[in-house]
Amino acid sequence: MRLTEACVAIRPRNPWEAVDLGVLLARRHRRLLMTSWAIVTLPLYALLSLLLWDYPTVAVLLFWWLKPAYERLPLLILSQALFGAPPTLMEVLKTWPRTLRPQLLASLTWRRFSLSRSFTLPVQQLEGLDGLPRAQRIALLGRKDLRVARLLTSMGSSLEMCLWVGAMLLFYALIPQQVELDWSWRSLLDIEGNWTWLEHLTNAFYAVVLVLWGPIYVSCGFALYLNRRTTLEAWDIELAFRRLRQRVIGSAYALLIVMSIALTGPPSTAMAADEPTYSCPLPPLDLPQTEEHVAGPGAPRLLNQPLNSQDSRAAIKGVLDNPPFKNPKSVSGWRLPEPKHGAKAGETPSWITKAVVGLLNIGKTLSRVFEALLWTSVTLLAAWVIWRYRTWLATFVSPAPHNPKNRRHVPQQLFGLQVGTESLPDDVASAAEKLWPHSPREALSLLYRALLSRLLIDYRLPLKNSDTEGQVLERIALLNQAPLHAFSQELTRHWQNLAYGHQLPAAQVQQSLCADWRRLFASGART
């Protein structure tokens, strides 16, 4: 799968916008899709009608039941045409029988009535998943767009029925008027007392309707699947980085050429040694220290500058009088005025000042005491009223049910990974060592899931399903445990490189991670 060769813009879309994209894909390859569908389905319907001529309802029901087998044909075409040149008709017809073998029995039995059939079909046909991995993959992909896929199937069934009935009405409308005038329904339909040919004719209209709608339905489900994978695996970001890399490589060559020309060019001329100019000229050293030549903020030469000493003092004073240097606030209450500077001593006797201050302090204390007594009286009165009339109040207040203390909910799944204790082995390190030689991705996933489980249960970190790997590391840093933080950073780095960058870690990484796990969590035993 080459993302750079995709024939559509790879970006996250609204689910209904993805459905529109599926319609456009089907329209672009309509000739190949409808031709291949007609070549496969119409002869099959003719064969079923001949074999079950006396049972037309059974024939059309069996033809409808085999729809999951037909739907693998448009998906085969679209999956190749999306990331490369579309296949030829002969190539499609030769490859289609091989796509029928995997999980055909399941598609025609217990999965036949699945409303999300078009959305989950690429998982089993393109990814080749079955059993538990398929269920886990569908659960991950179907967290957002599964509802739209089910609505697509429901509306598609209604559209099939409408097109089927419309085709029959169109057939009746195209009958010439001269034939219709002399038409005797009883003589036309009662051919040897058998109406089977008419039922087969109307059923044939359904087969023709599927030639039009079947590829569109599969294409819409495939577009929903691609949109979900684009969101989960960040295909748009990967494409942006690839384009940026191509631009940087192209610019690097041009930059190297420019630098080589600049380095081999003639040396630049020396700058002329001009005398520096100053906005504030210095006084001559040989002048006498008279009033007009005196130095300092009050000198006339400084007062005549664009920014003089007086303006500087005013600006500094304005800065110092505002926050954060000064934070003025309003305070209400009674207080004695402060004596002004330069006031004559003895104007206000000291004993009067002390007496007024003492009275003010006594008044504050008495007000607090009365406030406390008032609130105590109100509380006692309310308690007495409730106790005195408790029987009367009980008729209006129903006893509240006893609610047990809310236990802390521990999530069983984070980032699409199972972190429940029942999904982990007893000895995590040993299990990871066994998985590492043939499946390093599952080994790293096991270690990372076990780390999340430990953080949730042992350290009681409030992790959420919306947290990213970086946010998990930030919460671990708050524990102030250097060994745990270092191990978590190392494990997260290797897990991200493998999960998002598809970079396999070195062989010695396995030994280091498993040894650190045993040292931190007591030989990997689960508590």
HUNORDA-V471162 format. One record per residue. N is the residue number from 1. RES is the residue in three letters. SS is DSSP state (@ for helix, = for strand, . for the rest). Layout:
n: {N:N}
res: {RES:RES}
ss: {SS:SS}
This chain:
n: {1:2:3:4:5:6:7:8:9:10:11:12:13:14:15:16:17:18:19:20:21:22:23:24:25:26:27:28:29:30:31:32:33:34:35:36:37:38:39:40:41:42:43:44:45:46:47:48:49:50:51:52:53:54:55:56:57:58:59:60:61:62:63:64:65:66:67:68:69:70:71:72:73:74:75:76:77:78:79:80:81:82:83:84:85:86:87:88:89:90:91:92:93:94:95:96:97:98:99:100:101:102:103:104:105:106:107:108:109:110:111:112:113:114:115:116:117:118:119:120:121:122:123:124:125:126:127:128:129:130:131:132:133:134:135:136:137:138:139:140:141:142:143:144:145:146:147:148:149:150:151:152:153:154:155:156:157:158:159:160:161:162:163:164:165:166:167:168:169:170:171:172:173:174:175:176:177:178:179:180:181:182:183:184:185:186:187:188:189:190:191:192:193:194:195:196:197:198:199:200:201:202:203:204:205:206:207:208:209:210:211:212:213:214:215:216:217:218:219:220:221:222:223:224:225:226:227:228:229:230:231:232:233:234:235:236:237:238:239:240:241:242:243:244:245:246:247:248:249:250:251:252:253:254:255:256:257:258:259:260:261:262:263:264:265:266:267:268:269:270:271:272:273:274:275:276:277:278:279:280:281:282:283:284:285:286:287:288:289:290:291:292:293:294:295:296:297:298:299:300:301:302:303:304:305:306:307:308:309:310:311:312:313:314:315:316:317:318:319:320:321:322:323:324:325:326:327:328:329:330:331:332:333:334:335:336:337:338:339:340:341:342:343:344:345:346:347:348:349:350:351:352:353:354:355:356:357:358:359:360:361:362:363:364:365:366:367:368:369:370:371:372:373:374:375:376:377:378:379:380:381:382:383:384:385:386:387:388:389:390:391:392:393:394:395:396:397:398:399:400:401:402:403:404:405:406:407:408:409:410:411:412:413:414:415:416:417:418:419:420:421:422:423:424:425:426:427:428:429:430:431:432:433:434:435:436:437:438:439:440:441:442:443:444:445:446:447:448:449:450:451:452:453:454:455:456:457:458:459:460:461:462:463:464:465:466:467:468:469:470:471:472:473:474:475:476:477:478:479:480:481:482:483:484:485:486:487:488:489:490:491:492:493:494:495:496:497:498:499:500:501:502:503:504:505:506:507:508:509:510:511:512:513:514:515:516:517:518:519:520:521:522:523:524:525:526:527}
res: {MET:ARG:LEU:THR:GLU:ALA:CYS:VAL:ALA:ILE:ARG:PRO:ARG:ASN:PRO:TRP:GLU:ALA:VAL:ASP:LEU:GLY:VAL:LEU:LEU:ALA:ARG:ARG:HIS:ARG:ARG:LEU:LEU:MET:THR:SER:TRP:ALA:ILE:VAL:THR:LEU:PRO:LEU:TYR:ALA:LEU:LEU:SER:LEU:LEU:LEU:TRP:ASP:TYR:PRO:THR:VAL:ALA:VAL:LEU:LEU:PHE:TRP:TRP:LEU:LYS:PRO:ALA:TYR:GLU:ARG:LEU:PRO:LEU:LEU:ILE:LEU:SER:GLN:ALA:LEU:PHE:GLY:ALA:PRO:PRO:THR:LEU:MET:GLU:VAL:LEU:LYS:THR:TRP:PRO:ARG:THR:LEU:ARG:PRO:GLN:LEU:LEU:ALA:SER:LEU:THR:TRP:ARG:ARG:PHE:SER:LEU:SER:ARG:SER:PHE:THR:LEU:PRO:VAL:GLN:GLN:LEU:GLU:GLY:LEU:ASP:GLY:LEU:PRO:ARG:ALA:GLN:ARG:ILE:ALA:LEU:LEU:GLY:ARG:LYS:ASP:LEU:ARG:VAL:ALA:ARG:LEU:LEU:THR:SER:MET:GLY:SER:SER:LEU:GLU:MET:CYS:LEU:TRP:VAL:GLY:ALA:MET:LEU:LEU:PHE:TYR:ALA:LEU:ILE:PRO:GLN:GLN:VAL:GLU:LEU:ASP:TRP:SER:TRP:ARG:SER:LEU:LEU:ASP:ILE:GLU:GLY:ASN:TRP:THR:TRP:LEU:GLU:HIS:LEU:THR:ASN:ALA:PHE:TYR:ALA:VAL:VAL:LEU:VAL:LEU:TRP:GLY:PRO:ILE:TYR:VAL:SER:CYS:GLY:PHE:ALA:LEU:TYR:LEU:ASN:ARG:ARG:THR:THR:LEU:GLU:ALA:TRP:ASP:ILE:GLU:LEU:ALA:PHE:ARG:ARG:LEU:ARG:GLN:ARG:VAL:ILE:GLY:SER:ALA:TYR:ALA:LEU:LEU:ILE:VAL:MET:SER:ILE:ALA:LEU:THR:GLY:PRO:PRO:SER:THR:ALA:MET:ALA:ALA:ASP:GLU:PRO:THR:TYR:SER:CYS:PRO:LEU:PRO:PRO:LEU:ASP:LEU:PRO:GLN:THR:GLU:GLU:HIS:VAL:ALA:GLY:PRO:GLY:ALA:PRO:ARG:LEU:LEU:ASN:GLN:PRO:LEU:ASN:SER:GLN:ASP:SER:ARG:ALA:ALA:ILE:LYS:GLY:VAL:LEU:ASP:ASN:PRO:PRO:PHE:LYS:ASN:PRO:LYS:SER:VAL:SER:GLY:TRP:ARG:LEU:PRO:GLU:PRO:LYS:HIS:GLY:ALA:LYS:ALA:GLY:GLU:THR:PRO:SER:TRP:ILE:THR:LYS:ALA:VAL:VAL:GLY:LEU:LEU:ASN:ILE:GLY:LYS:THR:LEU:SER:ARG:VAL:PHE:GLU:ALA:LEU:LEU:TRP:THR:SER:VAL:THR:LEU:LEU:ALA:ALA:TRP:VAL:ILE:TRP:ARG:TYR:ARG:THR:TRP:LEU:ALA:THR:PHE:VAL:SER:PRO:ALA:PRO:HIS:ASN:PRO:LYS:ASN:ARG:ARG:HIS:VAL:PRO:GLN:GLN:LEU:PHE:GLY:LEU:GLN:VAL:GLY:THR:GLU:SER:LEU:PRO:ASP:ASP:VAL:ALA:SER:ALA:ALA:GLU:LYS:LEU:TRP:PRO:HIS:SER:PRO:ARG:GLU:ALA:LEU:SER:LEU:LEU:TYR:ARG:ALA:LEU:LEU:SER:ARG:LEU:LEU:ILE:ASP:TYR:ARG:LEU:PRO:LEU:LYS:ASN:SER:ASP:THR:GLU:GLY:GLN:VAL:LEU:GLU:ARG:ILE:ALA:LEU:LEU:ASN:GLN:ALA:PRO:LEU:HIS:ALA:PHE:SER:GLN:GLU:LEU:THR:ARG:HIS:TRP:GLN:ASN:LEU:ALA:TYR:GLY:HIS:GLN:LEU:PRO:ALA:ALA:GLN:VAL:GLN:GLN:SER:LEU:CYS:ALA:ASP:TRP:ARG:ARG:LEU:PHE:ALA:SER:GLY:ALA:ARG:THR}
ss: {.:.:@:@:@:.:.:.:.:.:.:.:.:.:@:@:@:@:@:@:@:@:@:@:@:@:@:@:.:@:@:@:@:@:@:@:@:@:@:@:@:@:@:@:@:@:@:@:@:@:@:.:.:.:.:@:@:@:@:@:@:@:@:@:@:.:@:@:@:@:@:@:@:@:@:@:@:@:@:@:@:@:.:.:.:.:.:.:@:@:@:@:@:@:@:@:@:@:@:@:@:.:.:@:@:@:@:@:.:.:.:.:.:.:.:.:@:@:@:@:@:@:@:@:@:.:.:.:.:.:.:@:@:@:@:@:@:@:@:@:@:.:.:.:.:@:@:@:@:@:@:@:@:@:@:@:@:@:@:@:@:@:@:@:@:@:@:@:@:@:@:@:@:.:.:.:@:@:@:@:@:.:.:.:@:@:@:@:@:.:=:.:.:=:.:@:@:@:@:@:@:@:@:@:@:@:@:@:@:@:@:@:@:@:@:@:@:@:@:@:@:@:@:@:@:@:@:@:@:@:@:@:@:.:@:@:@:@:@:@:@:@:@:@:@:@:@:@:@:@:@:@:@:@:@:@:@:@:@:@:@:@:@:@:.:.:.:.:.:.:.:.:.:.:.:.:.:.:.:.:.:.:.:.:.:.:.:.:.:.:.:.:.:.:.:.:.:.:.:@:@:@:@:.:.:.:.:.:@:@:@:@:@:@:@:@:@:@:@:@:.:.:.:.:.:.:.:.:.:.:.:.:.:.:.:.:.:.:.:.:.:.:.:.:.:.:.:.:.:@:@:@:@:@:@:@:@:@:@:@:@:@:@:@:@:@:@:@:@:@:@:@:@:@:@:@:@:@:@:@:@:@:@:@:@:@:@:@:.:@:@:@:@:@:.:.:.:.:.:.:.:.:.:.:.:.:.:.:.:.:.:.:=:=:.:.:=:=:.:.:@:@:@:.:.:.:=:@:@:@:@:@:@:@:@:@:.:.:.:@:@:@:@:@:@:@:@:@:@:@:@:@:@:@:@:@:@:.:.:.:.:.:.:.:.:.:.:.:@:@:@:@:@:@:@:@:@:.:.:.:.:@:@:@:@:@:@:@:@:@:@:@:@:@:@:@:@:@:@:.:.:.:.:.:.:.:@:@:@:@:@:@:@:@:@:@:@:@:@:@:.:.:.:.:=:.:.}
